[in-house]
Amino acid sequence: MRALSFAHLAVLAAAAIAPENREHTVSRDCPGNINIDGYGITQLVPSSYVSPTTNATMQVRGGEVVPEPNSRGYFGRSCKKGEYRIEQYLTLNLLGHQLSVTIDLTGAGCGCNFAFYLTSMGQNDVDAESKCGDYYCDANNICGASCSEIDIMEANQHAWHSTLHGKHDHSGFGMGYGGGGYGWNGPRDWNGADYGPGGRCVDTTLPFQLEAAFPMNDKCEFAGMEVTLWQAGKPCKLNLELSNYPAGMQELHDALKAGMVPVVSYWTSDNLAWLDGSGSDRQGPCAVDTPDKCQSKVTLSNFSIHKLHNEQQECPEQVLTDEPPGLMPTQMPPSKPPSDVQTEAETASTPVANRARATEGMRKPEAKMVQPIPPKLPTRARMAYTENDWWLAVIACLAVVAVLIACIWLLVAVVPALQPQPSVLLVPREQSDLSHVSPLPDRVPNTMLQKQYRATGPSHLASMPEHPQPPVHTTGATLDG
């Protein structure tokens, strides 16, 4: 059920961007050159196909591949506007090699698919049936031509798939996280807490590293693809080992041996449940796809290829390609951060990393040439940041203003209210005893006091005369009238 559903959705999704005929092919300008450490200079060849509803392009800026939504491009030895020849494509034998690249998924949310993969289009010499006019082929037959395919990544900020495809195997064997629909689930090799915006291992709002290794087994045959995602300053890495694909391993071994072409594509759809759907277990990342929000901010940069080294194997040396680049290789700056910012988990090595580092240490210094080096992102607090972080400064300023306003309010309104006030004892009139209070004739009429005393005062006050007489003084003398 799962395999059938996945294949069905994958075919539908591919058909959504497949051209119906060659009327939608155009002659595009060449986007620019890409430096691959360990190989040299290659060029990006834009697809000749253009969607009837968009004129998306693939660009190279400062050594970074920057695709617009619904665009595709191929790595080539050369590029000429309007010209497509099968021998112009860069075919790489990655057996016994590791390919590394820096990925930025900014702007690729639910409904976006940023893909970096390999196909056998360098051997697709029967292009008459292709609807794209540029010799493109893949396992989903979207241009009318099928061929072997290795998806190093199909991803957005919430989901990640790595998949091995035989020539006619639409669904293939995949691992990663995300996808699913009614009655089935996509891969769950990690979860949204590990990978995604603010992820514990990979925070997809920031650039991170991808390493894809293609080791060989003791028979010197393709043993599978090992994918590692890591990010500076994070305590963990995400690893995938795609080796359990018996039906297609020999085919992919032969395809890699013959040379496969790296392809970059970025496309959108409101039906990407196979990639990022929530699934029947509701553990997938996206309940709804929003392709209209996909932005042209995703990038690939810092490409490098190194040989894997295994002292226990005695396999013939695998030649990366039989056609050297037109320009000499360029020594690129190390993609990993300096040792003083590496965490203990980052320095922990895997077998693939050990082989790559051992081989890198044995390589002789390569020839250098004057070549613009892609600018590296500056670091802040051991994490990479971009020029778009100005809004963080605005939020910080607003927070400071809010704190100041709160302090002023506390001083003006709250603190005075908390000061102790003099207490006034109010005694009800009917409970007061005024027997000790002397009447004040000059302020209160005696008649009012007497009425009050009669009503509420003690019993001995009730017999007071209404008009008190002055005291009579007797001195023993008789007063004459």
Buried (B, 14 or more C-beta within 10 A) or exposed (E): EBEEBBBBBBBBBBEBBBBEEEEBBEEBEBBBBBBBBBBBBBBBBBBBBBBEEEEBBBBBEEBBBBBBBBBBBBBBBBBEEEEBEBEBBBBBBBBBBBBBBBBBBBBBBBBBBBBBBBBBBBBBEEBEEBBBBBBBBBBBBBBBBBBBBBBBBBBBBBBBBBBBBBBEBBBBBBBBBBBBBEEBBBBBBBBBEBBBBEBBBBBBEBBBBBBBBBBBBEEBBBBBBBBBBBBBBBEBBBBBBBBEBEEBBEBBBBBBBEBBBBBBBBBBBEBBBBBBBBBBEEBBBBEEBEBEEBEBEBBBBBBBBBBBBBEEBEBEEBEBBEEEBEEEBBBBEEBBBEEEBBBEEBEEEBEBBEBBBBBBEEEEEEEEEEBEEBEBBEBEEEBBBBEEEEEEEEEEEEEEEEEEEEEEEEEEEEEEEEEEEEEEEEEEEEEEEBEEEEBEEEEEEBEEBBEBBEEBBEEEBEEBEEEEEEEEEEEEEEEEE
